[in-house]
Amino acid sequence: MSTTSPFFDLHAQDYLRVAVAVPIVALARPLDNAQRTVALMSKAVEQGARIVVFPELGLTGYSCDDLFHQEALLKSALHGLEQVRQASRELPVFALVGFPLRHRSHLFNCAALIGGGTIHGIVPKSYLPNYREFYEARQFTPALSFRTEWLEWRSHPPIPFGPRLLFQWEEQPLATLAVEICEDLWVPIPPSSLAALAGATVLLNASASNATVGKADYRRQLVTNQSARCLSAYLYSAAGCGESTTDLAWDGHGLIVDYGNILAESTRYTPTDQLITADLDLLRLHQERMRQNTFAQACFHHQRELETFDTVRMAPLKDPRPCPRVQPVPTRFPYVPGASDQRDERCAEVFNIQVQGLATRLRATGLKTLVLGVSGGLDSTHALLVCCAVLDQLGLSRQCLRAYTLPGFATGSTSLALAHHLMNVLEVTAEEIDIRPSCLQMLKDLDHPYARGEALYDITFENVQAGERTSHLFRLANHHGGLVVGTSDLSELALGWSTYGVGDHMAHYHVNASVPKTLIQHLLRWAQERSLLTPALGPLLEEVLALEISPELIPAQRGQIQSSESTVGPYELQDFFLYYTLRFGFPPHRLAYMAWCTWGQGSDTYTFTEIRHWLGIFVTRFFQGSQFKRSCLANGPKVGSGGSLSPRGDWRAPSDASATVWEEEVRTLPTNSPPLSQKED
């Protein structure tokens, strides 16, 4: 299968590769600037971009001042625009180009959207700065109150002209473009705000903002905040070298922002042409708008103003270059920030939320005793740390935590010893209760073959042990006047990998209920690096992290202990699917493509066939087999935007739903994939 297959092209997955260009301007030389514009458009095409934004008045230079009233310059600017239009016939990219235009004896500061040999529309600047170093009202006319007109120009079809144009790209219906120019962004209600409410998802700004101390930071704030508020992408290009330095300097600041996140940024003050590219996630933007109902409320509130927008349909581009892999590649661990400083901050925040939640519950109940089952695995170890931190915060002795190891028929000596070491190092009340006698009695009562000496390790055999552990903990809590702290995590709840009712599904309070397995691993690493609670804990946490993830309910077979991941799938993959399913509602084909981009390289990762297989397991277990467990979930704190599965929080779903539509989509996925290489991008 070729990498040109539609499935393996990011644009077929509702991504959009875009570019921002910052050329060296030749002041008052439109034909030279047109050549540079075409050259950068060509470069954008080579890099797979479908849209490229150029600076304000880029065909003439922004700082021409009263030269804008010279007929020769205005005429030359139109010649330059025609050069760009002609060249665009062979360049499959839409370009936003700035130029001055006289219309009805007024001069307008404009930007034209050009592609496929067509000028699709011309947007005049709405707000003209005329303060401090700016004197635009001396040369130009503001266009805020103008309605859309259609201009006749040479042999070209009528061109829509006005400040309220939406450009709908037929090839990608999720990409609706809107244009504003420089100062338009700096006003209290930017034109792009109404454009976004009218349906624009990609906002383009041709700018010429000059450089002063601290201004770049303010620009970043403006662009990122506008992108976040409008649930949109924002492309910003500001004038750079070549503009007049009579009284000002220019830094050539280019930004590509998606939903408030800076994806790419130019190097300011660079004395060469620049082009930055990035991939926008259009599907995510539409999912966010669908979920955030206050966005819809704002649309209804401004409905009369939104009716003044006109939509321009843009035909598909001619033979665009396919782009196999999205950039930047989605992070492997979406619940965990990639940067170390952010990761430490996130871990501390998550831990504090868990501690605060349990501490509040303990105060509210008036109890002073916590009851916890400790297996030596990831989840119970992390819950153990949370419990100790809660007692420390409340000024209670750690002896108030009654921690129990509850060995069953398959409990390993390594994990059992590790559980005891953890409890001893943290100086909690540590005890061991062997649950095998009570489990055996129940198996006898059930007339289970194991009670007669047969090696039958079925689901009943497993759940008798899991249920007996939790039953003991609840009765111990009754006996000692305590509160049972649950250990089951978000990943297990998503996949239904927990024993319903009197099992690890239930507790008085679940501290891990919205913390996925991959984040718990990072939390333990963070605790180890910070010597949390006691330095002696560090080596033990290293051992916990090295253990095979196992419920230890079935005796080892041929020397291999029971593995959770061999049944439900690798947690790193399943957490990846979970995040984008729960947070953004992405369908299976998008999940598979993203996982291929992220994990489909190197000998230590997954083939597309493996990704497809485990995605099939995920959709069945998540959408069909496990909701009844989540519908009666015990209390526990939500810790992140990745969501929780509490029926009182982020996720409400019918317990008797079918996974058919998701399973059918998984079956339509390609069965294998082409190799990925950096050269393809």
ChimeraX attribute file (.defattr): number of C-alpha atoms within 10 A of each C-alpha:
attribute: neighborCount
match mode: 1-to-1
recipient: residues
	/A:1	11
	/A:2	10
	/A:3	17
	/A:4	13
	/A:5	14
	/A:6	14
	/A:7	18
	/A:8	24
	/A:9	19
	/A:10	24
	/A:11	24
	/A:12	17
	/A:13	19
	/A:14	18
	/A:15	21
	/A:16	24
	/A:17	21
	/A:18	24
	/A:19	31
	/A:20	35
	/A:21	30
	/A:22	30
	/A:23	27
	/A:24	22
	/A:25	28
	/A:26	20
	/A:27	19
	/A:28	23
	/A:29	16
	/A:30	27
	/A:31	21
	/A:32	15
	/A:33	24
	/A:34	26
	/A:35	16
	/A:36	20
	/A:37	30
	/A:38	19
	/A:39	16
	/A:40	23
	/A:41	30
	/A:42	19
	/A:43	16
	/A:44	27
	/A:45	21
	/A:46	14
	/A:47	21
	/A:48	25
	/A:49	27
	/A:50	22
	/A:51	25
	/A:52	28
	/A:53	29
	/A:54	32
	/A:55	33
	/A:56	29
	/A:57	25
	/A:58	34
	/A:59	32
	/A:60	29
	/A:61	28
	/A:62	28
	/A:63	21
	/A:64	16
	/A:65	14
	/A:66	10
	/A:67	14
	/A:68	21
	/A:69	16
	/A:70	9
	/A:71	10
	/A:72	11
	/A:73	18
	/A:74	21
	/A:75	15
	/A:76	17
	/A:77	26
	/A:78	17
	/A:79	16
	/A:80	23
	/A:81	24
	/A:82	18
	/A:83	18
	/A:84	28
	/A:85	23
	/A:86	17
	/A:87	20
	/A:88	22
	/A:89	16
	/A:90	15
	/A:91	25
	/A:92	25
	/A:93	27
	/A:94	28
	/A:95	30
	/A:96	28
	/A:97	24
	/A:98	29
	/A:99	25
	/A:100	27
	/A:101	20
	/A:102	15
	/A:103	10
	/A:104	5
	/A:105	7
	/A:106	11
	/A:107	18
	/A:108	20
	/A:109	26
	/A:110	28
	/A:111	32
	/A:112	24
	/A:113	24
	/A:114	25
	/A:115	28
	/A:116	22
	/A:117	19
	/A:118	20
	/A:119	24
	/A:120	21
	/A:121	26
	/A:122	27
	/A:123	25
	/A:124	29
	/A:125	26
	/A:126	25
	/A:127	23
	/A:128	22
	/A:129	16
	/A:130	11
	/A:131	9
	/A:132	6
	/A:133	10
	/A:134	13
	/A:135	13
	/A:136	19
	/A:137	13
	/A:138	12
	/A:139	18
	/A:140	21
	/A:141	18
	/A:142	19
	/A:143	19
	/A:144	16
	/A:145	10
	/A:146	13
	/A:147	14
	/A:148	18
	/A:149	12
	/A:150	13
	/A:151	15
	/A:152	11
	/A:153	9
	/A:154	8
	/A:155	6
	/A:156	11
	/A:157	13
	/A:158	15
	/A:159	19
	/A:160	22
	/A:161	22
	/A:162	23
	/A:163	28
	/A:164	30
	/A:165	25
	/A:166	24
	/A:167	21
	/A:168	21
	/A:169	18
	/A:170	15
	/A:171	13
	/A:172	17
	/A:173	10
	/A:174	21
	/A:175	25
	/A:176	24
	/A:177	25
	/A:178	28
	/A:179	31
	/A:180	28
	/A:181	32
	/A:182	23
	/A:183	18
	/A:184	21
	/A:185	21
	/A:186	14
	/A:187	11
	/A:188	8
	/A:189	10
	/A:190	17
	/A:191	21
	/A:192	28
	/A:193	19
	/A:194	21
	/A:195	26
	/A:196	25
	/A:197	23
	/A:198	24
	/A:199	22
	/A:200	25
	/A:201	29
	/A:202	30
	/A:203	25
	/A:204	27
	/A:205	29
	/A:206	30
	/A:207	28
	/A:208	27
	/A:209	23
	/A:210	20
	/A:211	19
	/A:212	11
	/A:213	7
	/A:214	8
	/A:215	12
	/A:216	16
	/A:217	9
	/A:218	11
	/A:219	17
	/A:220	19
	/A:221	13
	/A:222	15
	/A:223	24
	/A:224	23
	/A:225	17
	/A:226	22
	/A:227	27
	/A:228	18
	/A:229	13
	/A:230	25
	/A:231	26
	/A:232	29
	/A:233	29
	/A:234	30
	/A:235	25
	/A:236	29
	/A:237	30
	/A:238	31
	/A:239	31
	/A:240	32
	/A:241	22
	/A:242	19
	/A:243	25
	/A:244	18
	/A:245	11
	/A:246	7
	/A:247	6
	/A:248	12
	/A:249	18
	/A:250	20
	/A:251	23
	/A:252	31
	/A:253	29
	/A:254	30
	/A:255	28
	/A:256	28
	/A:257	27
	/A:258	27
	/A:259	24
	/A:260	22
	/A:261	15
	/A:262	17
	/A:263	17
	/A:264	19
	/A:265	19
	/A:266	21
	/A:267	16
	/A:268	18
	/A:269	14
	/A:270	16
	/A:271	14
	/A:272	13
	/A:273	17
	/A:274	19
	/A:275	22
	/A:276	21
	/A:277	24
	/A:278	25
	/A:279	25
	/A:280	28
	/A:281	22
	/A:282	25
	/A:283	18
	/A:284	21
	/A:285	22
	/A:286	18
	/A:287	15
	/A:288	18
	/A:289	17
	/A:290	13
	/A:291	14
	/A:292	12
	/A:293	11
	/A:294	11
	/A:295	18
	/A:296	13
	/A:297	12
	/A:298	12
	/A:299	18
	/A:300	13
	/A:301	12
	/A:302	13
	/A:303	14
	/A:304	10
	/A:305	15
	/A:306	18
	/A:307	10
	/A:308	13
	/A:309	19
	/A:310	17
	/A:311	18
	/A:312	18
	/A:313	13
	/A:314	21
	/A:315	15
	/A:316	15
	/A:317	18
	/A:318	13
	/A:319	9
	/A:320	15
	/A:321	16
	/A:322	20
	/A:323	22
	/A:324	25
	/A:325	23
	/A:326	24
	/A:327	17
	/A:328	14
	/A:329	14
	/A:330	15
	/A:331	16
	/A:332	18
	/A:333	16
	/A:334	18
	/A:335	23
	/A:336	20
	/A:337	17
	/A:338	12
	/A:339	9
	/A:340	10
	/A:341	9
	/A:342	12
	/A:343	17
	/A:344	20
	/A:345	14
	/A:346	21
	/A:347	21
	/A:348	14
	/A:349	14
	/A:350	22
	/A:351	24
	/A:352	16
	/A:353	18
	/A:354	25
	/A:355	23
	/A:356	18
	/A:357	19
	/A:358	26
	/A:359	19
	/A:360	13
	/A:361	17
	/A:362	20
	/A:363	11
	/A:364	9
	/A:365	10
	/A:366	10
	/A:367	13
	/A:368	17
	/A:369	20
	/A:370	25
	/A:371	27
	/A:372	27
	/A:373	27
	/A:374	29
	/A:375	25
	/A:376	28
	/A:377	22
	/A:378	26
	/A:379	24
	/A:380	21
	/A:381	25
	/A:382	22
	/A:383	25
	/A:384	25
	/A:385	20
	/A:386	24
	/A:387	26
	/A:388	23
	/A:389	22
	/A:390	24
	/A:391	22
	/A:392	14
	/A:393	12
	/A:394	14
	/A:395	9
	/A:396	14
	/A:397	15
	/A:398	19
	/A:399	16
	/A:400	19
	/A:401	25
	/A:402	23
	/A:403	24
	/A:404	24
	/A:405	24
	/A:406	23
	/A:407	22
	/A:408	25
	/A:409	18
	/A:410	17
	/A:411	20
	/A:412	18
	/A:413	10
	/A:414	12
	/A:415	21
	/A:416	18
	/A:417	13
	/A:418	21
	/A:419	24
	/A:420	19
	/A:421	16
	/A:422	23
	/A:423	24
	/A:424	12
	/A:425	14
	/A:426	18
	/A:427	14
	/A:428	19
	/A:429	16
	/A:430	21
	/A:431	14
	/A:432	14
	/A:433	12
	/A:434	14
	/A:435	19
	/A:436	18
	/A:437	11
	/A:438	16
	/A:439	23
	/A:440	19
	/A:441	12
	/A:442	17
	/A:443	19
	/A:444	14
	/A:445	10
	/A:446	11
	/A:447	11
	/A:448	17
	/A:449	14
	/A:450	15
	/A:451	18
	/A:452	10
	/A:453	8
	/A:454	9
	/A:455	10
	/A:456	13
	/A:457	13
	/A:458	12
	/A:459	11
	/A:460	13
	/A:461	21
	/A:462	19
	/A:463	19
	/A:464	22
	/A:465	28
	/A:466	25
	/A:467	20
	/A:468	20
	/A:469	26
	/A:470	24
	/A:471	17
	/A:472	18
	/A:473	27
	/A:474	22
	/A:475	13
	/A:476	18
	/A:477	20
	/A:478	13
	/A:479	9
	/A:480	15
	/A:481	13
	/A:482	25
	/A:483	26
	/A:484	23
	/A:485	27
	/A:486	28
	/A:487	25
	/A:488	27
	/A:489	25
	/A:490	25
	/A:491	26
	/A:492	22
	/A:493	25
	/A:494	27
	/A:495	25
	/A:496	21
	/A:497	21
	/A:498	20
	/A:499	21
	/A:500	19
	/A:501	15
	/A:502	19
	/A:503	21
	/A:504	23
	/A:505	27
	/A:506	26
	/A:507	25
	/A:508	18
	/A:509	21
	/A:510	25
	/A:511	31
	/A:512	28
	/A:513	27
	/A:514	25
	/A:515	27
	/A:516	27
	/A:517	23
	/A:518	21
	/A:519	23
	/A:520	24
	/A:521	17
	/A:522	18
	/A:523	23
	/A:524	23
	/A:525	18
	/A:526	18
	/A:527	23
	/A:528	20
	/A:529	13
	/A:530	13
	/A:531	13
	/A:532	15
	/A:533	17
	/A:534	12
	/A:535	13
	/A:536	14
	/A:537	19
	/A:538	18
	/A:539	10
	/A:540	18
	/A:541	23
	/A:542	13
	/A:543	14
	/A:544	22
	/A:545	18
	/A:546	11
	/A:547	13
	/A:548	15
	/A:549	19
	/A:550	16
	/A:551	18
	/A:552	22
	/A:553	23
	/A:554	21
	/A:555	17
	/A:556	14
	/A:557	8
	/A:558	6
	/A:559	7
	/A:560	8
	/A:561	19
	/A:562	19
	/A:563	16
	/A:564	17
	/A:565	14
	/A:566	10
	/A:567	11
	/A:568	18
	/A:569	20
	/A:570	14
	/A:571	19
	/A:572	19
	/A:573	20
	/A:574	25
	/A:575	26
	/A:576	22
	/A:577	24
	/A:578	29
	/A:579	21
	/A:580	19
	/A:581	18
	/A:582	17
	/A:583	18
	/A:584	18
	/A:585	17
	/A:586	17
	/A:587	16
	/A:588	26
	/A:589	20
	/A:590	20
	/A:591	23
	/A:592	23
	/A:593	24
	/A:594	24
	/A:595	24
	/A:596	25
	/A:597	23
	/A:598	20
	/A:599	21
	/A:600	22
	/A:601	15
	/A:602	9
	/A:603	7
	/A:604	8
	/A:605	14
	/A:606	17
	/A:607	20
	/A:608	24
	/A:609	17
	/A:610	16
	/A:611	25
	/A:612	25
	/A:613	16
	/A:614	19
	/A:615	25
	/A:616	18
	/A:617	18
	/A:618	24
	/A:619	25
	/A:620	17
	/A:621	19
	/A:622	18
	/A:623	22
	/A:624	19
	/A:625	18
	/A:626	21
	/A:627	25
	/A:628	16
	/A:629	19
	/A:630	20
	/A:631	17
	/A:632	15
	/A:633	22
	/A:634	17
	/A:635	20
	/A:636	22
	/A:637	22
	/A:638	22
	/A:639	20
	/A:640	14
	/A:641	11
	/A:642	20
	/A:643	19
	/A:644	24
	/A:645	23
	/A:646	22
	/A:647	16
	/A:648	12
	/A:649	11
	/A:650	14
	/A:651	15
	/A:652	13
	/A:653	13
	/A:654	11
	/A:655	15
	/A:656	12
	/A:657	12
	/A:658	13
	/A:659	15
	/A:660	13
	/A:661	12
	/A:662	18
	/A:663	18
	/A:664	12
	/A:665	13
	/A:666	22
	/A:667	14
	/A:668	10
	/A:669	16
	/A:670	16
	/A:671	14
	/A:672	13
	/A:673	17
	/A:674	15
	/A:675	13
	/A:676	16
	/A:677	10
	/A:678	6
	/A:679	5
	/A:680	12
	/A:681	14
